[in-house]
Amino acid sequence: MPPSSSDSLALVLLVFVLGLKHGFDADHLAAIDGLTRFNAHANPRWARFCGVLFSMGHGVVVMLIALGVSLLSQGWTAPPWLELSGAWISIVFLTLLGLLNLRAVFAAGEQDVVRPVGLRGRWLGRLGRVAHPGGVALVGALFALSFDTVSQAALFAVTGLQSGGWLHAVCLGLAFMLGMLLADGANGLWIARLIARADKLARVASRVMALAVAGMSLLVAAYGAARLALPGLEAWGEGKELALGFAVIGVIFTSFLVGMRLAGRRGPHAPVTG
């Protein structure tokens, strides 16, 4: 039975929210932080757009994966282990990222701006220090070549294929990309604003954001593990994915707004080094 228009809209909205949440991943925040800081000196014209460029490169790969999976998987359904292994990998990564970012907050000196901590960015070496827009997009594309991103793209590609063909799968990939673009773009602007100043408000703003990201990472990881361990909780969560996703995004985005408001207040300005 073909899905109704309301079901299709709900699916697109859910994937959009997943893209938003993916864009607030601590690995994304750390990579965009590094790229924006480097370009603030090497290529100031593009520094504030690093989040958008990173997200565009990342999103193109996600859409290509969705298209490829939809064309190659006619009549194929995703095996249960794919979703299960993807869930556990996400839980482990979110836990590590949450703990590392909490450590960054408490280890930062009183005069330091807290910078987000990521895992994948360390694997890219010099690619994290590129001053060309195409290079920034390439870094975003390379970030998409990870099991959690590929498995997530494959799952909603198969869902889109079952809902109406490869075009639906590509549309879901586009919705994911747009959500991620909004989050990553906001992060790039926020980092650029923090770089423009190094006063007390900037330090407070960076701590607000770091604590929000770390706390949400740990909470989402704990909820994911509890759902896998407790069948009753998994049943309760059925149909509430959209509301829970909006709750996570709401908390993090509110912290973004608070951080940007603090960083945007008038006060003494000085460049941030490092």
Steps between C-alpha positions, in 0.01 A plus 500: 500500500652838399559738790264793549619856445494562876718192560745617234515849651561356847783284363663797325469707819651220707799468265541881504514491882753214482710722275475785749606272782782358289625853432528561875720192537810587701724375218336748263532780754869425558582478128317823417664671798845407373427594138343832599788595730759411235318695228449801726871561438564322169183594310284744701243548222390137525546436873137555600382268220710200605200332663290535185780374273577207732131405510460522122788258444365268767146520364598427140658171610190412704278564196728290277485216752121527513480495119743210466329290765156565352614398150687190613256371760180439305303248703763499777433577864762610748616215726426542872871504587550818297268706718617331821871544431445857384313574822778362721772681308306825543458432872873437550602805296248728672618383843866559415428840346288604796768405752779661295308827471417502871870450568580789265269730697644413840861491377483842330679784671306795633613718208448233231219468248382138505535329164286195413678164491451250217632155411497477121672834445825356639509244219504766225833657591582798278159488332369674809707804400378592152434853379315427175117472495524178300740358756259576785222322308737206442559469875123487548474231232768290668315528831201331334708187429439348842289201600243696697436749219498235225269269697261786579490610135447140387210450742302802394587428134337157535204660677464754220526226240220304666291817519519587132828435321845647461372858468348475849833372632684796345239741645563354845874548445433863407286551813782356712749730328284811555463426871873446533570815298295709742684362805851512351443845348388639836804344665739660250347844560511449877869400497584797276331730750693348790827540310434872466522548874678348799334662798318344793168471314663300220646261755160459668331447162744225404437321830123521458523335160755237604296396803180480292664282234668276757183462705280424200755251363498308828120515535437381144754219547336395828153506344620297203659237725190485722275447196711205389506350850138565605229385256238700690688824444542418130123446471437830679730680258325371189345793315674755724824524300406835353408656834816367667712624211347847525567499875870428448527760224309752710740474793813524286365776276393700805854472632621624160274804528612570857865462395458726196319761710778498758772511234319780317486741794716807490826481682875501448603312186815306434589222260494141624821313440545127460 
